[in-house]
Amino acid sequence: MTPAPLRIAVAGAGYIGQAHIAAIQQAPGLRLSAIVDPSEAGQAIASQHGVAHFHDLGVLLADARPDAIVLATPNPLHVPQAIQCAAAGVAILLEKPVAVTAADGAKLLAGLGAHGSRVLVGHHRTHSGIMQAAKTCVDSGVLGRLVCVTGRATFYKPAEYFAAAPWRSQAGAGPILLNMIHEVHNFRMLCGEVRAVQAVVSHATRGYVVEDSAAITFEFESGALGTFMLSDCAASPSSWEQTSQENKAYVSYPAQDCYEVTGTNGSLSVPTMRLHRYATDAARSWWLPFETEQWPLDVVDPIQAQMQHFEAVIRGDALPAVTVEDGLRNLEVTEAIVQAASSGQRVTLRSYAPKL
């Protein structure tokens, strides 16, 4: 028999919350049951979809407890709300970052206890067909021993982006804290755990309190090295959003890449998936030609794929692909980058090796 659809509530009816609502409605095994959002816009969205509206999460859990909930609320609410939902026995899709700080993330991990196995962290790029194919390529050994990875997220945020929300130019914002956590997760997927980071930042273009550009280096536990160029004032099409073609809100440049993963036998450009490798391990030299091919991939909507995986987590058919521990590690690495940029010193991370 086909199991009954699971009832899913969404807390937070902003941009990402609405993306989750759309994904729920496309999943045959799920049914949107309620919207939790104190705003009039949230009430209007609930009315639009013909579901119950709640101003308060506690009232939802007491009066109409769903099978699971998507927490797409402001970052400071993630820890208390996730603990509250877990205590009520509700499975959770928790948007990243898991907390505002790594210290708060550790409190979340402790507060969840045994409930942590039913919390999926919303690093949706994990479910990208591009990232899955890239990870498969790296794990296959076709590149040889991993040597280095280079990455870029260089794009231009217009003046109205900052005018609409002045806090974006103040301490606590900036591209490292707002954008880099996505790249950290992708680098960890491809290269494993980060041992240490270094970083330098610049405020020269905009002159804001927060950085507008950063150059970051990574040392991985494997011995591989990484570099990343990050800027929100660089007129370039070399970011994940502009190259992956996954988010239709952005103009796409399908011939561009934002990562290159290189090993002793070859390199993979992402997201074009162009693979350059030597024919044999015995014949490797910069005087010799590479064989060039296209690594295969399945194009999927990562938000939709993530929701399908969440259904399996709720039903007990799968463990979360991105755990709270993974989300916490991404936050720790991002904070270490901020610390390295501030201090001018190499920052070593605590030993930690979950499997992504």
N, C-alpha and C positions, 0 to 999 in steps of 0.2 A: 504493500500500500504506500501511496505517496504521503509523506509526513505532512502534518498541518503546517502552514506558514508560521514562521516565528514572528513575534510582535517586537518591532524595533522602534524605540523612541530616539529622537535627536534633540540634544540640548545644545543650543546655540544655532541660530538660523541665519548666520552671516554667510559670506561667500563659500567657505569650505563646508559649512553645515548644509547648504543647499546642494552642493556637489554630492554629499553623502545621501541626501534625500533622493536625488535623481538615481543614484546607484541602487538604493533600496528598492525603488519602484521598478527597476529593470531586472530584479532578482526574483524568480518565481517562488523561491522558498522563503521569502521575507515579505513582511507587510509593515508599512509605516503605521505606527499606532498613536504617536503623539509628538508634539513639539513643545520643548521647554525653552522659553525665552521671555524675559520681562517686557520686551519692547512691543510697541504697536505693530511694527513690521513683522515680528515673530507671530503675533496673533493673526495677522493678515495671511501669512504663509500657511499657518495651520488651517485657516478657513479655506484657502485656495485648494488645499489637498484633502479637505474633508475629514480632518483628524482632530482629536482633542488638543486643547492648548492649556499649558500650565505656566504660571509665572514662577513657580518654585519647584526645584528638583525634589525636595522632601515630600511635597504634596503628591507628585507623580508616584514616587516610590510607595507611599502609604495608600493611595486610592486606586492606582491603575498600574501596578508594577508590571513592566514589560519583561520579555525574555532577555532583552539586551538593550544597551543604550550606546549611542555615539556621543562622546563628549567633545564637542567642537566649540567650547566656551573659551573666554579669555584665559591666557596662560596662568595667572595667579589662582584660578579656581580649579586647576587640574588635580592637584593633590587632594584637597578636601573632598571634592566631588567624586573622585575615583574611589577613595576609601569608603565614602558613604554608599556608593552603588555596590561595591564589592560586599560590604557588610549586609546589604539587602539581598545578596545572592544573584545579582544581575551581571551578566557578561558585559565587557566594556571594550569599545574601540576608542582608545584615548588618543586624541590628536597630539602631535609633537609640537613643541618639546614637552616631555613628561612633566616638567616643573620649570619654575623660573630660574632656579639655581640647582647645582648638583647636590648641595646639602639638602634641599627640599626633596629632590628626587630620591635620595637615600631614605628620607622619612616615608616617602610613598612606598618604596619597596618594603620597608619594615611594616608599615601599616596594612599592606595588602595581605601579607602572610601567605597562607595556602591559597588564597583567592587569585594570586598572581598568574596562575596558569590559564585563567579565563580573561586576561587582559591583552588585547592586541594593540600595539602602539602604531599610530598612523603615519609611518614613514612609507608613503604609498609607492615611492620609486622602487622599493623592494620588489613590487609586483609588476614592474615594467618589463615588457618583453625584451627591451633593449638591455636592461641590467641583468635579467636572467640569462640572456644569451652571452653577454660579456663574461659573467661569472662562470658559465659553463665552459667558455673558451679558456679562461685562465686556469680553471680547475682541471681541464683535460690534459694539461702539460704541453700543449702544442707550442706555447711560447718559450718553453724551457724554464729554467729557474728565474723567478721574478727578480728584476733588477731595479726598475724605477717606474713611477707613474707621474704624469704631468696632467694638470687640470686648469681650466679657466672658467670663470664666471664673470665675464666682463660685459657690462650692459649700461644703459643710461636711464636713470630714473629722472623724470622731468620735474621742473620746479613745483608744479601743482601737487606732486606726490608729497612734498614736504609742507606745502601750504595747507593742504587738507588735514594734516595731522602733525603739528609742530613738534610733538614729542620725538618724531623720527630723526630730528637733527640734534637731539640731546643725549646725555649719558644714559646708557641702557638700550640704545638703539644702534644704528650702524650696520653695515653689511655683514660683519662677522657674526653678530648675535642674531640678526634677522634672516640671513641667507645661508651662512656657512654650514649650519647643522645638516642641511640636505647633502652637501658635498662630503662632509665627514662620513656620513652613513654609506654613501656610495663607495668612497675610498676603502672603508672597512670591509664592505662586501667583496671588493675586488682584491684587496691586498692583505687583509687580516688586521690584527690588532696594532694600534699605534703605541710605540714605546715612548716617543718624545716629540716635541714640536718646538719650532722657533718662528718668529714673525716680526716683520716691521710694517708700520702703517704710515699713511700720509693723509694729511688734512688739507693739502695745498690747493686743490682745485676749488672746493666749496668753502673752505675755512670754517666748517662747523666744528662743534665740540667733538662729535664722533668722527671716526675715520671715513674717508670716501674710497680709499684703496688699501689693499694689504697684500704683501708677498709672504707666503707661508711655506715652511719646509716641514716634512714629516719623516720620522724614522719609524719603520715598522719592525715588529718583533722578528720578522723573517730576515731582517738585514736589508731589505729593499728600502729605497728612499723615494720621497715624493715632493713635488713642488706644486703650489697652487697660486694663481694670480686672481685676485678678487677685486672688483671695482664696480661701483654703481654710478660712476661718472665717465666711463670709457665707452665711446661710441663704437661698439663692436657687436657682431652677431654670435659671439662665442660663449653662450651660456646654455645650460641644459634646456631651459624653456624655449630658446630660439633655435635649437638644433634638433631636439628629440621629436618635435611635431606632436607631442602628447597633449599639450594644453592649447586649445584652439584660440584662446584669447590673445596669444602671441603670434606675431609674424614669424614664419619658419624659414630657415635657410638650410635645406636638406643636404647640401654639399659640405657644410661646416661640421667640424668636430669640436668637442669640449674636453675630451680626455684622450690620452694615449697611454696604454699599458705596455711595457716593454720587458721582455725576458731575454735570456741568453740565445734563444733561437728565433725570435721574431717579435713583432709588435702588433697590437690591435688598436685601431682608432675607433672611438666611440662618440656619437652613435651611428656613424656610417657603416661600422663593422667591417672596415677594410683591414684585411689581415696580410701582413708581409712576413714571410718566413723563409728560412733556408731549407733546401730540399732534404738535407740530412744533417745530423748533428756533427758528422765528421767533416763537413765542408762548410765552415763558417768563416767568413772574412769580408771586410768591407770592399774587397776587390771583386767579390762574387755577387751575382744578381739574386734578388729575392724572387720567390714564387709569390704571386699576388692573387688573392681570392676574396670572396665575400663570405663572411661567417653568417650562417643562416639565423634568422630570428622570426618569431611570431609577433605580429603587431597586435597589441591588446590595449584596452583602456585600463591603466593601472588602478584608478579609483574603483572601477567596476570589478577588476580582478581581486582587489583587496577586500571588497565587500563579499565576494563569493568565498574567499578564504575565511572571512569572519564568520560566515554561516557555518562553515565546517568546525571552527573553534567553538561556537556556541553549542553545536550539537555533540561536541566531544569527539569528533572525527579527526581532529588535527590539533596540534599544539601551535601557539602563536608563532608566526614566522619572524615577527619582531617583538621581543619580550620587553618588559619594563627594564630589565638589566641592560639590554641593547640600547634602549632609549636613554637610559642614564649614562651609559658610556659615551654616546654621541654628545651629550650635554657636557660631560667631563672634558672631552677633547676640545670642544668649542671654548669652554672656559679656560683651558690651558693655553689656547691660542691668544685669547685676550690677555692673559697673564704674561705670556712671552712677549707680546707686543708692548705691554706697559713697562716691563722690567728690562727688556733687552737681553734676557737670559734664555737659555735652553730650559724647557720645562719638561720634566719626566713624569709620566703618568704611572699610577699604581698598576701593579701587575693584575691583569684581568683578561680572560680569554674565553668568552662565550662563543658559540658557533652561530654564524649568521646564515 
